[in-house]
Amino acid sequence: MNTKQLISEAVALPVEERALVVDSLLRSLNQPESEIDKKWATEATHRLAQLRSGGVAAIPGEEVFGSVWKRFEK
């Protein structure tokens, strides 16, 4: 399997599995600082639970980036 095929298959995975692949690849490049990573993992888990429970609403990326670009236009 070549790199292009690997990427194509990875992109087809469900979002949580893609996140796991990305995390694994990044960890292979940068050795994690365990205490900081534990805090971020806890925060990410908390945020995911909030999204799934309906406690917070997701904002489409286009809307977020549009807002950011508007700030820079001033």
Backbone as CSV, one residue per row, in Angstrom:
resi,resn,N_x,N_y,N_z,CA_x,CA_y,CA_z,C_x,C_y,C_z
1,MET,0.855,-1.173,0.000,0.000,0.000,0.000,0.902,1.238,0.000
2,ASN,0.573,2.194,-0.868,1.366,3.408,-0.900,0.722,4.487,-0.017
3,THR,1.394,5.586,0.127,0.937,6.658,1.007,-0.423,7.197,0.600
4,LYS,-0.633,7.374,-0.697,-1.909,7.906,-1.186,-3.062,6.979,-0.810
5,GLN,-2.859,5.671,-0.959,-3.888,4.694,-0.606,-4.150,4.713,0.902
6,LEU,-3.092,4.814,1.665,-3.215,4.843,3.123,-4.037,6.051,3.566
7,ILE,-3.734,7.201,3.006,-4.470,8.422,3.339,-5.926,8.285,2.928
8,SER,-6.173,7.738,1.753,-7.539,7.554,1.276,-8.340,6.665,2.224
9,GLU,-7.736,5.598,2.691,-8.420,4.706,3.629,-8.615,5.377,4.979
10,ALA,-7.628,6.128,5.431,-7.740,6.808,6.729,-8.854,7.840,6.705
11,VAL,-8.988,8.574,5.617,-10.023,9.603,5.485,-11.418,8.976,5.531
12,ALA,-11.532,7.736,5.106,-12.826,7.053,5.084,-13.253,6.538,6.465
13,LEU,-12.357,6.583,7.432,-12.689,6.098,8.777,-13.658,7.047,9.478
14,PRO,-14.399,6.538,10.460,-15.229,7.419,11.283,-14.352,8.441,12.011
15,VAL,-14.928,9.565,12.362,-14.170,10.687,12.912,-13.355,10.307,14.157
16,GLU,-13.906,9.513,15.039,-13.170,9.152,16.252,-11.959,8.288,15.929
17,GLU,-12.088,7.417,14.947,-10.955,6.583,14.546,-9.898,7.417,13.835
18,ARG,-10.333,8.398,13.022,-9.367,9.297,12.377,-8.601,10.078,13.426
19,ALA,-9.309,10.543,14.465,-8.642,11.286,15.536,-7.595,10.410,16.222
20,LEU,-7.916,9.143,16.413,-6.959,8.215,17.022,-5.731,8.039,16.132
21,VAL,-5.951,7.915,14.818,-4.833,7.775,13.879,-3.960,9.024,13.920
22,VAL,-4.592,10.190,13.866,-3.842,11.454,13.892,-3.046,11.564,15.185
23,ASP,-3.687,11.273,16.298,-3.006,11.360,17.591,-1.805,10.414,17.620
24,SER,-1.996,9.209,17.133,-0.896,8.235,17.125,0.262,8.707,16.256
25,LEU,-0.059,9.262,15.092,1.001,9.754,14.207,1.743,10.934,14.831
26,LEU,0.992,11.856,15.411,1.642,13.015,16.050,2.513,12.590,17.221
27,ARG,2.038,11.629,17.980,2.837,11.134,19.114,4.136,10.491,18.628
28,SER,4.091,9.905,17.439,5.306,9.288,16.922,6.336,10.346,16.511
29,LEU,5.873,11.571,16.248,6.776,12.657,15.876,7.281,13.444,17.088
30,ASN,6.395,13.633,18.039,6.715,14.446,19.214,6.439,13.646,20.476
31,GLN,7.451,13.476,21.268,7.239,12.772,22.526,6.346,13.618,23.430
32,PRO,5.285,13.037,23.929,4.343,13.806,24.735,4.892,14.176,26.108
33,GLU,4.403,15.309,26.600,4.659,15.687,27.985,3.452,15.179,28.750
34,SER,3.640,14.112,29.482,2.514,13.351,30.011,1.533,14.165,30.844
35,GLU,1.996,15.060,31.677,1.080,15.820,32.530,0.194,16.754,31.696
36,ILE,0.792,17.438,30.758,0.024,18.339,29.889,-0.940,17.534,29.029
37,ASP,-0.463,16.428,28.473,-1.316,15.589,27.631,-2.494,15.024,28.413
38,LYS,-2.271,14.654,29.668,-3.365,14.142,30.489,-4.435,15.214,30.688
39,LYS,-4.001,16.438,30.922,-4.960,17.530,31.120,-5.749,17.796,29.834
40,TRP,-5.061,17.798,28.684,-5.751,18.017,27.416,-6.695,16.865,27.104
41,ALA,-6.299,15.639,27.388,-7.157,14.482,27.144,-8.419,14.561,27.998
42,THR,-8.261,14.976,29.241,-9.407,15.143,30.130,-10.341,16.222,29.595
43,GLU,-9.776,17.335,29.159,-10.580,18.431,28.607,-11.293,17.994,27.330
44,ALA,-10.595,17.299,26.456,-11.195,16.836,25.205,-12.344,15.871,25.481
45,THR,-12.155,14.961,26.418,-13.206,14.023,26.791,-14.416,14.759,27.337
46,HIS,-14.171,15.756,28.165,-15.245,16.574,28.736,-16.018,17.307,27.638
47,ARG,-15.292,17.913,26.720,-15.944,18.651,25.629,-16.749,17.729,24.727
48,LEU,-16.224,16.553,24.427,-16.949,15.587,23.601,-18.239,15.159,24.301
49,ALA,-18.155,14.921,25.600,-19.349,14.537,26.366,-20.393,15.656,26.334
50,GLN,-19.941,16.909,26.426,-20.865,18.040,26.360,-21.559,18.096,25.003
51,LEU,-20.810,17.882,23.932,-21.398,17.880,22.588,-22.425,16.760,22.443
52,ARG,-22.057,15.580,22.883,-22.946,14.424,22.725,-24.218,14.549,23.556
53,SER,-24.118,15.184,24.721,-25.286,15.313,25.590,-26.188,16.474,25.186
54,GLY,-25.704,17.313,24.279,-26.484,18.476,23.877,-26.274,19.665,24.802
55,GLY,-25.341,19.555,25.721,-25.048,20.648,26.653,-24.474,21.872,25.963
56,VAL,-23.821,21.666,24.851,-23.303,22.769,24.034,-23.615,22.447,22.578
57,ALA,-23.672,23.480,21.782,-23.947,23.290,20.362,-22.664,23.498,19.566
58,ALA,-22.481,22.678,18.554,-21.318,22.838,17.678,-21.559,24.028,16.757
59,ILE,-20.500,24.723,16.443,-20.568,25.851,15.518,-19.845,25.420,14.252
60,PRO,-20.498,25.550,13.109,-19.846,25.140,11.857,-18.516,25.885,11.648
61,GLY,-17.533,25.176,11.144,-16.216,25.763,10.917,-16.259,27.003,10.047
62,GLU,-17.120,26.983,9.014,-17.222,28.139,8.118,-17.620,29.389,8.902
63,GLU,-18.529,29.208,9.854,-18.985,30.340,10.669,-17.865,30.849,11.573
64,VAL,-17.139,29.942,12.176,-16.035,30.322,13.066,-14.965,31.073,12.287
65,PHE,-14.534,30.496,11.157,-13.478,31.136,10.379,-13.947,32.445,9.761
66,GLY,-15.220,32.517,9.380,-15.770,33.778,8.867,-15.680,34.876,9.907
67,SER,-15.984,34.521,11.146,-15.897,35.482,12.243,-14.455,35.937,12.471
68,VAL,-13.531,34.995,12.398,-12.110,35.328,12.582,-11.644,36.268,11.477
69,TRP,-11.994,35.967,10.215,-11.581,36.810,9.100,-12.147,38.208,9.221
70,LYS,-13.378,38.335,9.704,-13.988,39.653,9.884,-13.187,40.497,10.878
71,ARG,-12.665,39.865,11.904,-11.859,40.583,12.902,-10.589,41.164,12.277
72,PHE,-10.015,40.429,11.335,-8.777,40.894,10.703,-9.013,41.935,9.612
73,GLU,-10.235,42.041,9.132,-10.543,43.006,8.081,-10.607,44.436,8.596
74,LYS,-10.762,44.590,9.889,-10.903,45.927,10.472,-9.608,46.696,10.475
